[in-house]
Amino acid sequence: MTLDDLARTIAERKNSDPESSWTAKLLSKGPEKCAEKFGEEAVEAIIEAVKGDKDRLTSEAADVLYHLLVMLASRDVTLAEVLEELARRQGTSGLAEKAARG
């Protein structure tokens, strides 16, 4: 499964019955809840990165990517839009790009 496949599945589940889909249930709780879940998963991934447990970090990283895409969907931001932003930044020094954002 690619991130595109996952993003497409999340978009399809957006209008599903919250009783039959975890994604639909999470999205039905609103962007704030989606952001909260993303934050929780990010913290869990950080903990596993610090511990050095590769298998657990891999699992938590998958959760982070899923919850990031759900959070984006909750605000109608597509993966394509994020990828376009990354493409726009390509070839720009990370330090210069960060300085340009202020």
DSSP file (Angstrom, degrees, kcal/mol; ACC not computed):
  #  RESIDUE AA STRUCTURE BP1 BP2  ACC     N-H-->O    O-->H-N    N-H-->O    O-->H-N    TCO  KAPPA ALPHA  PHI   PSI    X-CA   Y-CA   Z-CA
    1    1 A M              0   0    0      0, 0.0     2,-0.2     0, 0.0     3,-0.0   0.000 360.0 360.0 360.0 134.1    0.0    0.0    0.0
    2    2 A T     >  -     0   0    0      1,-0.1     4,-2.3     0, 0.0     5,-0.2  -0.563 360.0-107.4 -98.0 168.3    1.3    3.4   -0.9
    3    3 A L  H  > S+     0   0    0      1,-0.2     4,-3.0     2,-0.2     5,-0.2   0.869 122.8  57.0 -61.6 -34.9    0.5    6.7    0.8
    4    4 A D  H  > S+     0   0    0      2,-0.2     4,-2.3     1,-0.2    -1,-0.2   0.927 107.0  47.9 -60.6 -43.7   -1.6    7.6   -2.2
    5    5 A D  H  > S+     0   0    0      2,-0.2     4,-2.4     1,-0.2    -2,-0.2   0.922 113.5  47.4 -61.6 -44.1   -3.7    4.4   -1.6
    6    6 A L  H  X S+     0   0    0     -4,-2.3     4,-2.5     2,-0.2    -2,-0.2   0.921 111.7  49.6 -65.0 -44.0   -4.0    5.2    2.1
    7    7 A A  H  X S+     0   0    0     -4,-3.0     4,-2.3     1,-0.2    -1,-0.2   0.891 111.3  50.3 -61.7 -39.2   -5.0    8.8    1.4
    8    8 A R  H  X S+     0   0    0     -4,-2.3     4,-2.3    -5,-0.2    -2,-0.2   0.913 110.3  49.3 -65.8 -43.0   -7.6    7.6   -1.2
    9    9 A T  H  X S+     0   0    0     -4,-2.4     4,-2.0     2,-0.2    -2,-0.2   0.916 111.0  50.0 -62.2 -43.4   -9.1    5.1    1.3
   10   10 A I  H  X S+     0   0    0     -4,-2.5     4,-0.8     1,-0.2    -2,-0.2   0.924 110.4  50.1 -61.8 -44.2   -9.3    7.8    4.0
   11   11 A A  H >< S+     0   0    0     -4,-2.3     3,-0.6     1,-0.2     4,-0.4   0.897 110.8  50.0 -61.0 -40.4  -11.1   10.2    1.5
   12   12 A E  H >< S+     0   0    0     -4,-2.3     3,-0.7     1,-0.2    -1,-0.2   0.856 110.1  50.2 -66.4 -34.9  -13.5    7.4    0.6
   13   13 A R  H >< S+     0   0    0     -4,-2.0     3,-2.1     1,-0.2    -1,-0.2   0.603  84.8  90.8 -79.7 -11.2  -14.3    6.7    4.2
   14   14 A K  T << S+     0   0    0     -4,-0.8    -1,-0.2    -3,-0.6    -2,-0.1   0.835  96.7  35.1 -54.8 -35.1  -14.9   10.4    5.0
   15   15 A N  T <  S+     0   0    0     -3,-0.7    -1,-0.3    -4,-0.4    -2,-0.1   0.179  97.4 113.4-106.6  16.5  -18.6    9.9    4.2
   16   16 A S  S <  S-     0   0    0     -3,-2.1     5,-0.1     1,-0.1    -3,-0.1  -0.309  82.3 -80.9 -81.2 170.0  -19.0    6.4    5.6
   17   17 A D    >>  -     0   0    0      1,-0.2     3,-2.2    -2,-0.1     4,-0.8  -0.598  32.9-142.2 -71.0 121.1  -21.0    5.3    8.6
   18   18 A P  T 34 S+     0   0    0      0, 0.0     7,-0.3     0, 0.0    -1,-0.2   0.715 100.5  62.4 -58.7 -19.9  -19.0    6.1   11.7
   19   19 A E  T 34 S+     0   0    0      1,-0.2     3,-0.1     5,-0.1    -2,-0.0   0.677 110.7  37.1 -77.8 -16.6  -20.3    2.8   13.2
   20   20 A S  T <4 S+     0   0    0     -3,-2.2     2,-0.4     1,-0.2    -1,-0.2   0.446 116.1  50.1-114.3  -2.1  -18.6    0.8   10.5
   21   21 A S     X  -     0   0    0     -4,-0.8     4,-2.4     1,-0.1    -1,-0.2  -0.973  56.2-155.4-144.5 125.3  -15.3    2.6   10.0
   22   22 A W  H  > S+     0   0    0     -2,-0.4     4,-2.7     2,-0.2     5,-0.2   0.900 102.6  52.6 -61.4 -40.8  -12.7    3.8   12.5
   23   23 A T  H  > S+     0   0    0      1,-0.2     4,-2.7     2,-0.2     5,-0.2   0.938 110.7  45.8 -61.3 -47.5  -11.6    6.5   10.0
   24   24 A A  H  > S+     0   0    0      1,-0.2     4,-2.2     2,-0.2    -1,-0.2   0.893 112.5  51.9 -62.7 -39.4  -15.2    7.8    9.6
   25   25 A K  H  X S+     0   0    0     -4,-2.4     4,-0.7    -7,-0.3    -2,-0.2   0.931 111.7  45.8 -63.0 -45.8  -15.7    7.7   13.4
   26   26 A L  H >< S+     0   0    0     -4,-2.7     3,-1.0     1,-0.2     4,-0.2   0.930 113.6  48.5 -63.5 -46.2  -12.5    9.7   13.9
   27   27 A L  H >< S+     0   0    0     -4,-2.7     3,-1.6     1,-0.3    -1,-0.2   0.843 104.2  61.0 -63.2 -33.5  -13.3   12.2   11.2
   28   28 A S  H 3< S+     0   0    0     -4,-2.2    -1,-0.3     1,-0.3    -2,-0.2   0.723  95.4  63.0 -67.6 -19.3  -16.9   12.6   12.6
   29   29 A K  T << S-     0   0    0     -3,-1.0     4,-0.4    -4,-0.7    -1,-0.3   0.534 113.1-115.9 -83.4  -6.3  -15.3   13.9   15.8
   30   30 A G    <>  -     0   0    0     -3,-1.6     4,-1.9    -4,-0.2     3,-0.4  -0.050  30.4 -65.2  96.9 164.5  -13.8   16.9   14.0
   31   31 A P  H  > S+     0   0    0      0, 0.0     4,-2.6     0, 0.0     5,-0.2   0.812 125.6  59.8 -59.4 -34.0  -10.4   18.3   13.2
   32   32 A E  H  > S+     0   0    0      2,-0.2     4,-2.2     1,-0.2    -2,-0.1   0.925 108.0  44.1 -63.7 -43.6   -9.5   18.9   16.8
   33   33 A K  H  > S+     0   0    0     -4,-0.4     4,-2.5    -3,-0.4    -1,-0.2   0.888 112.6  52.7 -66.7 -39.4   -9.9   15.2   17.7
   34   34 A C  H  X S+     0   0    0     -4,-1.9     4,-2.1     1,-0.2    37,-0.2   0.907 110.6  47.6 -62.3 -41.3   -8.0   14.2   14.6
   35   35 A A  H  X S+     0   0    0     -4,-2.6     4,-2.5     2,-0.2    -2,-0.2   0.889 109.9  53.0 -66.0 -39.6   -5.1   16.6   15.5
   36   36 A E  H  X S+     0   0    0     -4,-2.2     4,-2.3     2,-0.2    -2,-0.2   0.925 109.7  47.8 -61.0 -45.4   -5.1   15.2   19.1
   37   37 A K  H  X S+     0   0    0     -4,-2.5     4,-2.3     2,-0.2    -1,-0.2   0.895 110.4  52.2 -64.5 -40.2   -4.8   11.6   17.8
   38   38 A F  H  X S+     0   0    0     -4,-2.1     4,-2.5    29,-0.2    -1,-0.2   0.934 110.0  49.3 -60.0 -45.7   -2.0   12.6   15.4
   39   39 A G  H  X S+     0   0    0     -4,-2.5     4,-2.3     1,-0.2    -2,-0.2   0.901 109.5  51.2 -60.9 -42.3   -0.2   14.3   18.3
   40   40 A E  H  X S+     0   0    0     -4,-2.3     4,-2.1     1,-0.2    -1,-0.2   0.921 112.2  46.4 -60.7 -44.5   -0.6   11.2   20.5
   41   41 A E  H  X S+     0   0    0     -4,-2.3     4,-2.2     2,-0.2    23,-0.2   0.880 110.0  53.8 -67.9 -37.1    0.8    8.9   17.8
   42   42 A A  H  X S+     0   0    0     -4,-2.5     4,-2.3     2,-0.2    -1,-0.2   0.915 108.8  49.1 -62.8 -42.6    3.7   11.3   17.1
   43   43 A V  H  X S+     0   0    0     -4,-2.3     4,-2.4     1,-0.2    -1,-0.2   0.911 109.8  51.7 -63.0 -42.2    4.7   11.3   20.8
   44   44 A E  H  X S+     0   0    0     -4,-2.1     4,-2.0     1,-0.2    -1,-0.2   0.892 109.7  49.8 -62.3 -38.8    4.5    7.5   20.8
   45   45 A A  H  X S+     0   0    0     -4,-2.2     4,-2.3    15,-0.2    -1,-0.2   0.900 109.4  51.9 -66.1 -40.1    6.8    7.4   17.8
   46   46 A I  H  X S+     0   0    0     -4,-2.3     4,-2.4     2,-0.2    -2,-0.2   0.926 108.1  51.7 -60.6 -44.9    9.3    9.7   19.5
   47   47 A I  H  X S+     0   0    0     -4,-2.4     4,-2.2     1,-0.2    -1,-0.2   0.925 111.6  46.3 -59.0 -45.5    9.4    7.5   22.5
   48   48 A E  H  X>S+     0   0    0     -4,-2.0     4,-1.8     1,-0.2     5,-1.3   0.852 110.2  53.9 -68.4 -33.2   10.2    4.4   20.4
   49   49 A A  H  <5S+     0   0    0     -4,-2.3    -1,-0.2     2,-0.2    -2,-0.2   0.908 110.7  46.5 -64.9 -40.9   12.8    6.4   18.5
   50   50 A V  H  <5S+     0   0    0     -4,-2.4    -2,-0.2     1,-0.2    -1,-0.2   0.892 112.5  49.8 -66.8 -40.5   14.5    7.3   21.8
   51   51 A K  H  <5S-     0   0    0     -4,-2.2    -1,-0.2    -5,-0.2    -2,-0.2   0.809 105.4-131.3 -69.0 -29.3   14.3    3.7   23.0
   52   52 A G  T  <5 +     0   0    0     -4,-1.8     2,-1.1     1,-0.2    -3,-0.2   0.675  52.6 149.9  85.9  17.6   15.8    2.4   19.8
   53   53 A D     >< -     0   0    0     -5,-1.3     4,-2.8     1,-0.2    -1,-0.2  -0.730  26.3-170.1 -87.4  98.7   13.2   -0.3   19.3
   54   54 A K  H  > S+     0   0    0     -2,-1.1     4,-2.5     1,-0.2    -1,-0.2   0.883  81.9  48.9 -59.1 -44.2   13.1   -0.5   15.5
   55   55 A D  H  > S+     0   0    0      2,-0.2     4,-2.1     1,-0.2    -1,-0.2   0.930 114.9  44.2 -64.2 -45.3   10.0   -2.8   15.2
   56   56 A R  H  > S+     0   0    0      2,-0.2     4,-2.8     1,-0.2     5,-0.2   0.890 113.2  51.8 -67.2 -38.2    8.0   -0.6   17.6
   57   57 A L  H  X S+     0   0    0     -4,-2.8     4,-2.8    -9,-0.3    -2,-0.2   0.913 108.5  51.5 -63.4 -41.4    9.2    2.6   15.8
   58   58 A T  H  X S+     0   0    0     -4,-2.5     4,-1.8    -5,-0.2    -2,-0.2   0.923 112.2  46.3 -59.7 -44.9    8.1    1.1   12.5
   59   59 A S  H  X S+     0   0    0     -4,-2.1     4,-1.8     1,-0.2    -2,-0.2   0.926 114.5  46.2 -64.2 -46.1    4.7    0.4   13.9
   60   60 A E  H  X S+     0   0    0     -4,-2.8     4,-2.5     1,-0.2   -15,-0.2   0.865 108.8  56.2 -66.9 -35.1    4.3    3.8   15.5
   61   61 A A  H  X S+     0   0    0     -4,-2.8     4,-2.5     2,-0.2    -1,-0.2   0.886 105.6  51.9 -63.5 -37.9    5.5    5.5   12.3
   62   62 A A  H  X S+     0   0    0     -4,-1.8     4,-2.3     2,-0.2    -1,-0.2   0.911 109.9  49.2 -63.0 -41.6    2.8    3.8   10.3
   63   63 A D  H  X S+     0   0    0     -4,-1.8     4,-2.8     2,-0.2     5,-0.2   0.903 109.6  52.3 -63.0 -40.9    0.3    5.1   12.9
   64   64 A V  H  X S+     0   0    0     -4,-2.5     4,-2.4   -23,-0.2    -2,-0.2   0.932 110.0  47.7 -61.0 -46.4    1.7    8.6   12.5
   65   65 A L  H  X S+     0   0    0     -4,-2.5     4,-2.2     2,-0.2    -1,-0.2   0.923 113.3  48.1 -62.7 -43.5    1.4    8.5    8.8
   66   66 A Y  H  X S+     0   0    0     -4,-2.3     4,-2.1     1,-0.2    -2,-0.2   0.954 114.7  44.5 -59.6 -50.7   -2.2    7.3    9.0
   67   67 A H  H  X S+     0   0    0     -4,-2.8     4,-2.5     1,-0.2   -29,-0.2   0.807 109.8  56.2 -69.8 -28.6   -3.2    9.9   11.6
   68   68 A L  H  X S+     0   0    0     -4,-2.4     4,-2.6    -5,-0.2    -1,-0.2   0.938 109.4  46.5 -63.2 -46.2   -1.4   12.6    9.7
   69   69 A L  H  X S+     0   0    0     -4,-2.2     4,-2.4     2,-0.2    -2,-0.2   0.872 112.3  50.2 -65.4 -36.5   -3.5   11.8    6.6
   70   70 A V  H  X S+     0   0    0     -4,-2.1     4,-2.1     2,-0.2    -1,-0.2   0.931 111.0  49.2 -65.0 -44.9   -6.7   11.7    8.6
   71   71 A M  H  X S+     0   0    0     -4,-2.5     4,-0.7   -37,-0.2    -2,-0.2   0.920 111.8  48.5 -61.1 -43.6   -5.9   15.1   10.2
   72   72 A L  H ><>S+     0   0    0     -4,-2.6     5,-2.8     1,-0.2     3,-1.2   0.928 110.5  51.2 -61.4 -44.4   -5.2   16.5    6.8
   73   73 A A  H ><5S+     0   0    0     -4,-2.4     3,-1.6     1,-0.3    -1,-0.2   0.847 101.0  62.6 -62.0 -33.6   -8.5   15.1    5.4
   74   74 A S  H 3<5S+     0   0    0     -4,-2.1    -1,-0.3     1,-0.3    -2,-0.2   0.745 111.8  37.6 -65.2 -20.9  -10.4   16.6    8.4
   75   75 A R  T <<5S-     0   0    0     -3,-1.2    -1,-0.3    -4,-0.7    -2,-0.2   0.143 118.3-110.0-113.6  16.6   -9.3   20.0    7.0
   76   76 A D  T < 5 +     0   0    0     -3,-1.6     2,-0.5     1,-0.2    -3,-0.2   0.835  69.8 143.5  57.4  37.1   -9.7   19.1    3.3
   77   77 A V      < -     0   0    0     -5,-2.8    -1,-0.2    -6,-0.1     2,-0.2  -0.936  39.3-146.1-103.1 125.9   -5.9   19.2    2.7
   78   78 A T     >  -     0   0    0     -2,-0.5     4,-1.6     1,-0.1     5,-0.1  -0.533  21.1-121.4 -92.2 158.3   -4.9   16.5    0.2
   79   79 A L  H  > S+     0   0    0      1,-0.2     4,-2.8     2,-0.2     5,-0.2   0.883 115.1  59.8 -59.9 -38.6   -1.7   14.5    0.1
   80   80 A A  H  > S+     0   0    0      1,-0.2     4,-2.3     2,-0.2    -1,-0.2   0.887 103.0  51.0 -58.4 -39.8   -1.2   15.9   -3.4
   81   81 A E  H  > S+     0   0    0      2,-0.2     4,-1.8     1,-0.2    -1,-0.2   0.896 111.0  47.8 -65.7 -39.3   -1.2   19.4   -2.0
   82   82 A V  H  X S+     0   0    0     -4,-1.6     4,-2.2     2,-0.2    -2,-0.2   0.916 112.0  49.7 -66.9 -42.2    1.4   18.4    0.6
   83   83 A L  H  X S+     0   0    0     -4,-2.8     4,-2.5     1,-0.2    -2,-0.2   0.872 108.0  54.0 -64.8 -36.4    3.5   16.7   -2.1
   84   84 A E  H  X S+     0   0    0     -4,-2.3     4,-2.2    -5,-0.2    -1,-0.2   0.899 107.9  50.4 -62.4 -39.9    3.2   19.8   -4.3
   85   85 A E  H  X S+     0   0    0     -4,-1.8     4,-1.6     2,-0.2    -2,-0.2   0.903 110.3  49.2 -64.8 -41.0    4.5   21.9   -1.4
   86   86 A L  H  X S+     0   0    0     -4,-2.2     4,-1.1     1,-0.2    -2,-0.2   0.910 110.6  50.6 -63.9 -41.2    7.5   19.5   -0.9
   87   87 A A  H  < S+     0   0    0     -4,-2.5     3,-0.5     1,-0.2    -2,-0.2   0.889 106.9  54.5 -63.1 -38.8    8.2   19.7   -4.6
   88   88 A R  H  < S+     0   0    0     -4,-2.2    -1,-0.2     1,-0.2    -2,-0.2   0.864 110.1  47.2 -62.2 -35.4    8.2   23.5   -4.5
   89   89 A R  H >< S+     0   0    0     -4,-1.6     3,-2.3    -5,-0.1    -1,-0.2   0.664  85.3 115.0 -80.5 -17.1   10.8   23.4   -1.7
   90   90 A Q  T 3< S+     0   0    0     -4,-1.1     3,-0.1    -3,-0.5    -3,-0.0  -0.267  79.5  22.2 -59.0 136.3   13.0   20.9   -3.5
   91   91 A G  T 3  S+     0   0    0      1,-0.3     2,-0.5     0, 0.0    -1,-0.3   0.369  99.3 111.5  87.6  -5.6   16.4   22.4   -4.4
   92   92 A T  S <  S-     0   0    0     -3,-2.3    -1,-0.3     1,-0.0    -3,-0.0  -0.859  77.9-109.5-100.5 134.7   16.0   25.0   -1.7
   93   93 A S     >  -     0   0    0     -2,-0.5     4,-2.9     1,-0.2     5,-0.2  -0.363  21.7-131.5 -57.8 136.2   18.3   24.9    1.2
   94   94 A G  H  > S+     0   0    0      1,-0.2     4,-2.2     2,-0.2     5,-0.2   0.866 108.9  51.0 -59.4 -36.3   16.4   23.8    4.3
   95   95 A L  H  > S+     0   0    0      2,-0.2     4,-2.1     1,-0.2    -1,-0.2   0.903 111.6  46.5 -68.3 -40.3   18.0   26.7    6.2
   96   96 A A  H  > S+     0   0    0      2,-0.2     4,-2.0     1,-0.2    -2,-0.2   0.905 112.8  50.0 -68.2 -40.3   17.1   29.2    3.5
   97   97 A E  H  X S+     0   0    0     -4,-2.9     4,-1.2     2,-0.2    -2,-0.2   0.916 111.7  48.0 -63.7 -43.0   13.5   27.9    3.3
   98   98 A K  H  X S+     0   0    0     -4,-2.2     4,-0.7    -5,-0.2     3,-0.3   0.908 111.3  50.5 -64.9 -41.4   13.1   28.1    7.1
   99   99 A A  H >< S+     0   0    0     -4,-2.1     3,-0.7     1,-0.2    -1,-0.2   0.862 105.9  56.7 -64.2 -36.0   14.5   31.6    7.2
  100  100 A A  H 3< S+     0   0    0     -4,-2.0    -1,-0.2     1,-0.2    -2,-0.2   0.807 103.1  54.5 -67.3 -29.1   12.1   32.7    4.4
  101  101 A R  H 3<        0   0    0     -4,-1.2    -1,-0.2    -3,-0.3    -2,-0.2   0.671 360.0 360.0 -78.4 -15.9    9.1   31.6    6.5
  102  102 A G    <<        0   0    0     -4,-0.7    -3,-0.2    -3,-0.7    -2,-0.1   0.462 360.0 360.0  85.0 360.0   10.4   33.8    9.3
